[in-house]
Amino acid sequence: MLQHLPRWLGHALAPLRAGSHRLAVAALHPAECAMIEFGSAAFAAGERMPERFSADGEGLSPPLHWGPLPDGTAALALLVEDADSPSINPLVHAVVWDLDLDAHGLAEGAIGKGGDGKAGGEHPETGRNSYLQRRWLPPDPPPGHGEHHYVFQLFALSSPPELERAPGRSALLDELNGRLIGAGVLTGTYSRDEPAQIGPGTEPAAA
């Protein structure tokens, strides 16, 4: 959708970015928790995400994998945010809150529309992204706005969250408070134009 914006408008909006200080990991202080190894077979940390995961391609969610979970992990949640969206708060690209504790990963395209109601199912239960859709929101940065950082945040909880069907970011964060015992962070980039210098403090700190 944003690919149709004129390039001059993207350049004009370039200074406007949410910033990593507004990401969920910044608010939840994951450095005080156990670190979870977190990555993707499709791209290395800090590198460009392949086009097929964006609005310019098939729009699939990327494959993800993670290492051992902290002792006492009773639930896993995933939140994906764009730290460079031209908005006050980061754009939410995915909320997933019933990840299978034994799977240690998600297959490509697994964050689909809605969910199948089963933990670790083919399409796990998803919450609402910033467009109020229960699905993966593919990266869709404005032309001319420069490089965007898409931050995948994996959270280990000490007890299952008490969430209604299709929760949003705020509801998930409320349930993470007091339950967070581990976190992993993976950042992928994407742009439709040349990278932009966005100043200090935009790169999220590792968990």
N, C-alpha and C positions, 0 to 999 in steps of 0.2 A: 504494500500500500504506500509506504513512504518513498518508494523508489521513484514515484512520479513527482515528488517535490522538486522545484528547481534548485540547481546546484548553488546558485547565489544565496538562496535562503538557508541552505545548510551551512554555508560559510558564515552567514550572519549569526546563526545560532551556535557556532562553534564554542564561544566562551561559556555558554550555558550548559552545565553538566551537573548531574546530581552529586557525584563524588562518592568515594569509597567510605567516607565517614558516615554515610547514611545507610550503608548496607546492614543487613541483619547481623553479620558477624561482628561489626563494630559495636552494636548495641548489646550483644550478648557476652562479650569478653571471653571468646573461646580459648584464649591463651591460658586461662585458669583451668582448662579441662584437658583431657587426654587428646592427643593428636591422632587422627585417623588417616592412613595413607589413602589418597584419593586421586584417580586419574582416568584417562580415556585412551582407548586404542586408536582413536581417530585423530587426535591432536595432542601435542605435548603442552605442558603447563606454560601459559604465557604466549602460545603461538596461535596463529590464525586458524579458525575453524573452517573445515571444508564447506564449500558452497551448498552442498546437498542438505546441510542442516539449517540453512537460512531461507529467507523468503525469496531469494534468487534461485533456489534449487527446489528440492522435493519438500523441504520444510520438516524433515524428520528430527526427532530428538537424538542426540549423539549417544553412542554406547558409553557406559560408565562402569568403573570397577573400583572396589575399595578393599583394604586389608582388614586385619583382625579388628574387632570391635572391643571397646573397653568392657571390663568385667561389670556385670550388672546392667548391661544394655537390654532394655525391654521393648524398645521401639526405635525406628529410624525415620527421619523426615528429610526431605530435599527441598531446597528453595533456590531458584535461579533468578538472579537480578542483573540488570544492565546498569553498571556504575556510571556510564557516560550518557544516559538518556537526557535529552534537553528538557528536564523537568525538575521540580523541587526534590522529589524522591525517586529512587531507582525504579525503573520499569520492571515489573515482575513477569518473568517468562514461564515459570512453572512452580507449582506447589504440589508436592507429593508427600503423603503422610502415612503410608502403610507398607513401606518397603520390607521385603522378605529378609529376615535376619540371617538366613542361611545361604542366600543367593550370592552375596558379595558383589552384586553388580546389576546393571540394567542393560538389556539388549538395545541395539539401534532401533529407534522408532517406538520404544516401549511406552513412552509418555504420550499416550494417545488421547482421544477425546473421551471424557468421562472416566470410566473405569469399570472393571468387571466385578467389583465388590469383594474381591479376594486378595488378601495380602500376598504379594509376590505373583499375582496373576499376570497374564500377558500384557494387560494394560492396568497398572495399579491405580488405586483411587487417587484422583487428582483434585486439587482445590482450584480456586479461580485465579487466573492471571490478571494482569492489569486491564485487559479487555473484557473481563468478566466471563471468560471462556474456561471450561474445564479441559484444558489441553496444553500442549507445548506451543508456546508463542515463538515462532522462528525469528532470529535476529533480522531486523529490518531498519538499519540506521539510515538517516537522511543522507542523500548524496551531498558531498562537500563538507560533511560534519566531522570527518576524520575517523580515526580508529575508536571502536567501542570495546570495553572490557565486560565480558559476560561471566559472571561469578557464580559457579556452582557451589552451593554450601550444603554439606551433609552433616546432619545433627544426630547424635546418639542420645536417647532419653532414658532416664531411670525408670519411668513408668509410661504406659501408653497415654497419648494425649486424649482429652475428652473433647472431641470435635464433632460438630454437626456435619452432615454431608456437604461437600464442596466448600470448605472454608477458604477464606482469603488470607493474605499475608499477616494481617494484624491478629487474627484469631490464632494462627499458628504460633506467632511469637509469644502471645500470652501464655500458651500452653508450654512453650519451651522454658520460660522463666521458672526456675526452681527444679527443673527436670534435666537440664543439660549436663551431660557427663563426658561428652566427646564431640569433636568436630573435625571436618576435613574441608579444605577449600581447593577448588580447581578453577583457574581462569583461562578462558579462551577469548580470542579477539576476532573482530570482523569489521570490515569497513567497505564502503562503496567508492572510496576515494583515497587520497593520500593520507597517511597517518597524521594525527595532529598532536602537538605538544599540549598536554592538559594540566601541567603544573604538578607540584608536589602533593603527596597525600592521596593520589588517585589510585595507585596500585594497592590493592588490598593486601594486608599483612597475612602471612600464613598462620593457620590455626596453631 
